[in-house]
Amino acid sequence: MPTRPPTATRYVSPKGAIPPVAYISYLQDIFKRPPLALVETVRKIVRDAAPGVPVTSVMTQSQWIDASIVQERTFANLCAAFAFLALGIAAVGLYGAMAYAVSGRTNEIGIRMALGAERWRVVWMVLREVLALAAVGIGLGLAGAWAAKSVISSFLFRVKPADPLTTALATGVLAGALLLAGYAPAARAARTDPLAVLRHE
């Protein structure tokens, strides 16, 4: 579809010079082809004008920007992967610790339920310990992050080392993961059969 070339114009203002403005056809913008589709045309024009000038490594500005930050993007992806790995290890470790602690208190939980303790109270008893461990761990982590903010500031882009939104989001994600890891032992403890525990005793 043939299109008209952009029309350049210039305004004059008594308050100062206005930057040059170009009007482009709306239809031209809709039916615009990808920029790299014109590479062969550009190569032909350059070859006709200057046969000795090679046209190589043609890319768009977006591709050039992406290529210029490959190292930074790889480092960021590695940091994110290690962060998720550390979160998984912490959740699995907490799950194992709480499962072991709950198994050692099976008799106590059974007696509590035999005496009338409701299941949600048993769940809350276990989750309370999870919250205590999570609070200690998150507190130590925040303290360490605050102490190392001068070191990690060189790795951040448009994010402050002590950014409250980022800190709150990381704290919420970590607390949620730890609660989910601790809920499974708590729910299993709440399903303890008090009669079976008493018969065992």
MOTAPE-V477141 format. One record per residue. N is the residue number from 1. RES is the residue in one letter. SS is DSSP state (helix for helix, strand for strand, loop for the rest). PSI is psi in degrees with one decimal (999 if undefined). OMEGA is omega in radians with two decimals (NA if undefined). Layout:
n=(N/N)
res=(RES/RES)
ss=(SS/SS)
psi=(PSI/PSI)
omega=(OMEGA/OMEGA)
This chain:
n=(1/2/3/4/5/6/7/8/9/10/11/12/13/14/15/16/17/18/19/20/21/22/23/24/25/26/27/28/29/30/31/32/33/34/35/36/37/38/39/40/41/42/43/44/45/46/47/48/49/50/51/52/53/54/55/56/57/58/59/60/61/62/63/64/65/66/67/68/69/70/71/72/73/74/75/76/77/78/79/80/81/82/83/84/85/86/87/88/89/90/91/92/93/94/95/96/97/98/99/100/101/102/103/104/105/106/107/108/109/110/111/112/113/114/115/116/117/118/119/120/121/122/123/124/125/126/127/128/129/130/131/132/133/134/135/136/137/138/139/140/141/142/143/144/145/146/147/148/149/150/151/152/153/154/155/156/157/158/159/160/161/162/163/164/165/166/167/168/169/170/171/172/173/174/175/176/177/178/179/180/181/182/183/184/185/186/187/188/189/190/191/192/193/194/195/196/197/198/199/200/201)
res=(M/P/T/R/P/P/T/A/T/R/Y/V/S/P/K/G/A/I/P/P/V/A/Y/I/S/Y/L/Q/D/I/F/K/R/P/P/L/A/L/V/E/T/V/R/K/I/V/R/D/A/A/P/G/V/P/V/T/S/V/M/T/Q/S/Q/W/I/D/A/S/I/V/Q/E/R/T/F/A/N/L/C/A/A/F/A/F/L/A/L/G/I/A/A/V/G/L/Y/G/A/M/A/Y/A/V/S/G/R/T/N/E/I/G/I/R/M/A/L/G/A/E/R/W/R/V/V/W/M/V/L/R/E/V/L/A/L/A/A/V/G/I/G/L/G/L/A/G/A/W/A/A/K/S/V/I/S/S/F/L/F/R/V/K/P/A/D/P/L/T/T/A/L/A/T/G/V/L/A/G/A/L/L/L/A/G/Y/A/P/A/A/R/A/A/R/T/D/P/L/A/V/L/R/H/E)
ss=(loop/loop/loop/loop/loop/loop/strand/strand/strand/loop/loop/strand/strand/loop/loop/strand/strand/loop/loop/loop/strand/strand/strand/loop/loop/helix/helix/helix/helix/helix/loop/loop/loop/loop/helix/helix/helix/helix/helix/helix/helix/helix/helix/helix/helix/helix/helix/helix/helix/loop/loop/loop/loop/loop/loop/loop/loop/loop/loop/loop/helix/helix/helix/helix/helix/helix/helix/helix/loop/helix/helix/helix/helix/helix/helix/helix/helix/helix/helix/helix/helix/helix/helix/helix/helix/helix/helix/helix/helix/helix/helix/helix/helix/helix/helix/helix/helix/helix/helix/helix/helix/helix/helix/helix/loop/helix/helix/helix/helix/helix/helix/helix/helix/helix/loop/loop/loop/loop/helix/helix/helix/helix/helix/helix/helix/helix/helix/helix/helix/helix/helix/helix/helix/helix/helix/helix/helix/helix/helix/helix/helix/helix/helix/helix/helix/helix/helix/loop/helix/helix/helix/helix/helix/helix/helix/loop/loop/loop/loop/loop/loop/loop/loop/helix/helix/helix/helix/helix/helix/helix/helix/helix/helix/helix/helix/helix/helix/helix/helix/helix/helix/helix/helix/helix/helix/helix/helix/helix/helix/helix/loop/loop/loop/helix/helix/helix/helix/helix/helix/helix/loop)
psi=(116.3/141.7/155.2/143.5/156.6/143.5/120.1/144.8/164.2/135.1/156.0/128.1/139.6/-16.6/-5.2/170.0/141.0/136.1/153.7/143.8/140.1/130.5/129.0/139.0/136.6/-41.3/-33.8/-36.5/-35.4/-46.2/18.9/134.3/161.0/143.6/-39.3/-9.8/-15.9/7.4/-46.9/-37.8/-43.4/-43.3/-40.7/-42.5/-43.8/-39.7/-37.8/-36.6/-40.5/90.2/-25.3/-1.5/114.1/149.2/101.8/166.7/50.0/129.8/160.4/168.3/-37.7/-42.3/-37.8/-40.3/-43.7/-40.6/-29.4/-17.2/27.8/-42.7/-44.7/-39.2/-39.2/-41.8/-41.1/-40.8/-38.7/-41.4/-42.5/-40.8/-44.0/-32.9/-44.2/-36.6/-43.3/-38.4/-42.1/-41.5/-41.2/-41.9/-43.0/-40.8/-42.0/-39.9/-45.8/-42.1/-43.2/-36.2/-40.4/-41.7/-40.4/-39.8/-30.2/-12.7/21.1/-43.4/-44.0/-44.8/-40.9/-41.8/-41.4/-43.7/-33.7/-29.8/2.5/5.9/133.3/158.6/-39.2/-27.8/-36.6/-44.0/-45.2/-34.6/-41.6/-43.0/-28.6/-39.2/-37.6/-44.3/-37.0/-45.5/-40.6/-40.0/-42.8/-46.3/-44.5/-38.8/-44.2/-38.8/-43.0/-39.1/-43.0/-40.3/-39.0/-39.6/-29.1/12.8/-30.7/-27.7/-43.1/-10.0/-28.9/-14.8/-0.1/147.1/116.1/23.8/128.4/147.9/-32.0/37.9/120.5/-37.4/-45.2/-42.2/-43.9/-39.3/-44.6/-40.4/-42.2/-42.4/-43.8/-44.4/-40.5/-42.4/-40.4/-37.2/-41.1/-38.1/-31.4/-15.6/-34.1/-49.2/-34.8/-43.6/-37.5/-35.9/-34.8/-18.2/8.5/132.4/110.6/-33.0/-40.0/-37.9/-43.8/-37.4/-35.2/-39.0/999)
omega=(-3.11/3.13/3.11/3.12/3.11/3.13/3.14/3.13/3.14/3.11/3.06/-3.11/3.10/-3.13/-3.14/-3.10/3.10/3.14/3.12/-3.11/3.10/3.07/3.13/-3.13/3.11/3.12/3.11/3.14/-3.12/-3.06/-3.11/3.12/3.06/-3.07/-3.08/3.08/-3.12/-3.08/-3.11/3.10/3.12/3.13/-3.13/-3.13/3.13/3.13/3.12/-3.09/-3.11/-3.05/-3.09/-3.11/3.14/3.07/-3.08/3.08/3.13/3.12/3.09/3.13/3.11/3.11/3.12/3.11/3.12/-3.13/-3.09/-3.12/3.13/-3.11/3.13/-3.13/3.09/3.12/3.13/3.11/3.10/3.11/3.12/3.13/3.12/3.10/3.10/3.10/3.12/3.10/3.11/3.13/3.13/-3.14/3.13/3.11/3.11/3.10/3.14/-3.14/-3.12/3.10/3.11/3.14/-3.14/3.14/3.11/-3.14/-3.11/3.14/3.12/-3.12/3.12/3.12/3.10/-3.13/3.09/3.13/3.05/3.13/-3.14/-3.06/-3.11/3.09/3.08/3.11/-3.12/3.12/3.14/-3.13/3.12/3.07/3.10/3.14/3.12/3.11/3.14/3.14/3.12/-3.12/3.14/3.11/3.10/3.12/3.11/3.09/3.10/3.11/3.12/-3.14/-3.09/-3.05/3.12/-3.14/-3.06/-3.12/-3.14/-3.14/-3.06/3.11/-3.14/3.07/3.12/3.14/-3.14/-3.13/-3.05/-3.12/3.12/3.13/3.14/3.13/3.13/3.12/3.13/3.13/-3.13/3.14/3.11/3.12/-3.14/3.10/3.09/3.13/-3.14/-3.09/-3.11/3.06/3.13/3.12/3.11/3.09/-3.13/3.12/3.13/3.12/-3.10/3.14/3.12/3.13/-3.13/3.10/3.10/3.10/NA)
